[in-house]
Amino acid sequence: MEEQIINCVYKCRDSYDRISDLVGEEAVFSDINAILFDHARSYYDTDKSAEFIDLDLVRSYIGREYPRHADIIEIALDRIEASTPSCENVVKEYTQLKLHSLGQQIATSIISNHDPRDIISRYMNIYDGAEGDVSGGIPDAATYEDIENALDPENIIELYPPGLQERVKYATRGHHVLIFARPETGKSMFTINLTRGFLDQGLKVLYIGNEDPASAMLPRFFGSFIGATREELGAMDRETVNRRIADAGNNNFRFMHLEPGTFAQIRGLCSIMQPDVLIVDQIRNVLTGGDGLTIGLERAGAEMRNIGAAFNLLAVSITQAGESASNKLVLGLSDIDSSKTGLPATVDTMIGIGINDDYDGRGKRMISLPKNKIGSDHSFFSVDVDPSKARIL
C-alpha cells in the first residue's frame, strides 16, 4: 500500500492533501518512502499552487541531501514516473484501513477500561470526511420499490411488552422512540425489557448509559435476561450464567458507560458496532453545547433522530418526566421535564411510564402513548412488574 500512496502523493496534489489529513503528523513509512513523503510535504508546503511534484527537482534535491541512498531513491522515482495509479481508489482504501485501525484501537481501549474518547474523535473526523462525499449526485425519482423494505413485515422491529407492540405496530430503523418517567418509576426496568425483546429478534443493541455504571446495570440486565434476582444471579456459577445470557442473545448486546459523553462519541461507537438499535440513557446528560437544558434536550433529540437515519437503526432515548407526572398514571406531552415542545417534536413515539401509590403497592405500572406517529394508537394500558428481576410480566 505504501508504494501506491507515494505514487499518488507525487502525481496529484489533491491526493496528497487527503492522505496528509489521514496520517497527520504520525506518517509511518519504510525508510525510503519516509524520505519521499517528507520531501512531498515540504514541496507542497513551499508551493501552495503546485498540482504535482516535478521529479527532476526531486532528483536534484535527493542527490545532494541523500548521496548514500541516491541509487535506491532514483529507482523509486523511476517507479513513480512510470506509474498510472487510480488515486481515488487508493485514497478510499487507505481511508478504510485507517478507520479499521482506529476502530480496533477503540475496541481495545474499551475492553481494557481505558478512555477511548480521543480515539473516537479521531475516528469521527475521518469518518465524517469520508461520508461527506456527494459525488454520486441526485438520485432518480422514487418508486414503490424504494419503500418495499419499509412495508415488509420482516423489517418491523417489535417493541416489548406485547401491549406496546399492539399499539405502535410499525417501528422500523430510522424511527426515534422516547421513554420518559419520574425517578424511581421504572425507566431502566422498562428499557431492559425492551432490550430483551430486541435480542429475542436477533437484533444488535448498543446501550449507552451515563448515569449508573456497568457494575450496577449489568447485573440488572443479566438478571432480567435469565429471570433471576441479584441474589440468585450471584449464587450461580460462571459457566451457567454465561451460557444462559448467551442463550438470551447477550452476544448481540453491548453496554457502554460514558461520563456523560458526546454525540460524536456515540456516532463513533455506532460506526464500529453497526447496531440495529441504539439506546441512550439519559439523553439529557449527553453534552450538546446547548444554552440551557431546554435547548440541550431539543438538540439531543435531533441528534438521536439524525443518528437513526445515518446508521439505519432504531433510536431509543430515555429522559425524565417533570414534577407534573408525580403520583400520576397516564402521562401526557406536557409531562416531559424541561422540554414540552422541542424534544417531543423530534420523536415518532413517546412512551410514558406512570405510577401512583396504589399501583406501586400492587406491582403495576401504566404505559401511555401521548405521541404515536408510528401506530396512531394513543390508548394506555397497565403492566405487572417484578423489580427484583427487572422484568415486566
MOWONOR-V959924 format. One record per backbone hydrogen bond with DSSP energy under -0.5 kcal/mol. NH is the residue of the N-H (numbers start at 1). CO is the residue of the C=O. E is the energy in kcal/mol with one decimal. If there is no record, write none. Layout:
nh,co,e
NH,CO,E
NH,CO,E
This chain:
nh,co,e
5,1,-2.2
6,2,-2.7
7,3,-2.4
8,4,-2.2
9,5,-2.6
10,6,-2.1
11,7,-1.7
12,8,-2.2
13,51,-2.4
16,12,-1.9
17,13,-2.7
18,14,-2.2
19,15,-2.7
20,16,-3.2
21,17,-1.8
22,18,-1.2
23,19,-2.4
24,20,-2.3
26,23,-2.2
29,27,-0.5
34,30,-2.9
35,31,-1.8
36,32,-2.3
37,33,-2.7
38,34,-2.4
39,35,-2.1
40,36,-2.1
41,37,-2.3
42,38,-2.1
43,39,-2.8
44,40,-2.6
45,41,-2.0
46,42,-1.9
47,43,-2.0
48,46,-0.6
50,47,-1.3
53,10,-2.3
55,53,-0.7
58,54,-1.5
59,55,-2.4
60,56,-1.8
61,57,-2.2
62,58,-3.2
63,59,-2.4
64,60,-1.3
65,61,-2.8
66,62,-2.9
69,66,-1.0
70,67,-0.7
73,69,-2.7
74,70,-2.4
75,71,-1.7
76,72,-1.8
77,73,-2.5
78,74,-2.3
79,75,-2.1
80,76,-2.1
81,77,-2.6
82,78,-1.9
83,79,-0.9
83,80,-0.7
87,85,-1.3
90,86,-2.1
91,87,-2.8
92,88,-2.0
93,89,-2.6
94,90,-2.5
95,91,-2.4
96,92,-2.1
97,93,-2.3
98,94,-2.3
99,95,-2.5
100,96,-2.5
101,97,-2.3
102,98,-2.5
103,99,-2.6
104,100,-2.1
105,101,-1.9
106,102,-2.5
107,103,-2.4
108,104,-2.5
109,105,-2.4
110,106,-2.5
111,107,-2.5
112,108,-2.2
113,110,-1.4
114,109,-3.1
116,114,-0.5
120,116,-2.6
121,117,-2.4
122,118,-2.0
123,119,-2.7
124,120,-2.7
125,121,-2.1
126,122,-1.8
127,123,-3.0
128,124,-3.1
129,125,-1.2
130,126,-2.3
131,127,-2.7
132,128,-1.0
133,130,-0.9
137,134,-1.8
146,143,-1.3
147,144,-1.8
148,144,-0.5
148,145,-0.7
151,147,-1.6
152,148,-1.2
155,152,-2.2
156,153,-1.4
157,171,-3.4
158,156,-0.7
160,158,-0.5
164,161,-1.4
165,159,-0.7
165,161,-1.6
166,162,-2.5
167,163,-0.6
167,164,-0.8
168,164,-2.6
169,165,-1.8
170,168,-2.8
174,313,-2.6
175,172,-1.9
177,315,-3.0
178,349,-2.7
179,317,-2.9
180,351,-2.4
181,319,-1.0
182,353,-0.5
185,182,-1.2
190,186,-2.8
191,187,-2.3
192,188,-2.8
193,189,-1.8
194,190,-1.9
195,191,-2.5
196,192,-2.1
197,193,-2.1
198,194,-2.3
199,195,-2.7
200,196,-2.2
201,197,-1.0
201,198,-0.6
202,199,-1.9
203,198,-2.1
205,252,-2.9
206,277,-2.6
207,205,-0.6
207,254,-3.0
208,206,-0.6
208,279,-3.5
209,207,-0.6
209,256,-2.3
210,281,-2.4
216,213,-1.2
217,213,-2.1
218,214,-2.8
220,216,-0.5
220,217,-0.6
221,217,-2.3
222,218,-3.2
223,219,-2.4
224,220,-2.3
225,221,-2.8
226,222,-1.9
227,223,-1.1
228,223,-2.7
230,388,-0.5
233,229,-2.6
234,230,-2.3
235,231,-1.3
236,232,-0.6
236,233,-1.0
241,237,-2.0
242,238,-2.7
243,239,-2.2
244,240,-2.5
245,241,-2.7
246,242,-1.7
247,243,-2.0
248,244,-1.2
249,246,-1.6
250,245,-2.5
252,249,-2.2
253,250,-2.1
254,205,-2.2
256,207,-2.8
258,209,-2.3
258,256,-0.5
263,287,-0.7
266,262,-1.8
267,263,-2.5
268,264,-2.1
269,265,-2.3
270,266,-2.3
271,267,-2.4
272,268,-1.6
273,269,-2.8
274,270,-2.5
276,204,-1.9
277,204,-2.1
278,314,-2.6
279,206,-2.7
280,316,-2.4
281,208,-3.1
281,279,-0.5
282,318,-0.6
283,280,-0.5
283,318,-1.9
285,282,-1.2
286,282,-0.5
286,283,-0.7
287,261,-2.7
292,290,-1.6
296,292,-2.3
297,293,-2.8
298,294,-1.7
299,295,-2.5
300,296,-2.5
301,297,-2.6
302,298,-2.2
303,299,-2.6
304,300,-2.4
305,301,-2.1
306,302,-2.5
307,303,-2.6
308,304,-2.3
309,305,-1.8
310,306,-3.0
311,307,-2.6
313,308,-1.9
314,276,-2.7
315,175,-2.5
315,313,-0.6
316,278,-3.0
317,177,-3.0
318,280,-1.7
319,179,-2.2
321,181,-2.0
322,335,-3.5
325,322,-1.9
326,323,-1.9
328,325,-1.3
328,355,-0.6
331,329,-0.7
335,332,-1.8
336,333,-1.3
337,320,-2.0
345,341,-1.8
346,343,-1.9
347,344,-1.3
348,176,-3.2
349,176,-1.4
350,371,-2.9
351,178,-3.4
352,350,-0.6
352,368,-2.6
353,180,-1.9
354,352,-0.6
354,366,-3.2
355,328,-1.5
360,356,-2.7
361,357,-2.1
362,358,-1.3
363,359,-0.5
363,360,-1.0
364,359,-2.6
365,383,-2.2
366,354,-2.3
367,381,-3.5
368,352,-2.4
368,366,-0.5
371,350,-0.7
373,348,-2.8
374,348,-0.6
376,372,-2.7
377,167,-0.8
378,376,-0.6
381,367,-2.2
383,365,-2.6
385,363,-2.5
386,391,-3.0
389,386,-1.7
390,387,-0.8
391,386,-1.9
393,384,-2.8
393,391,-0.5
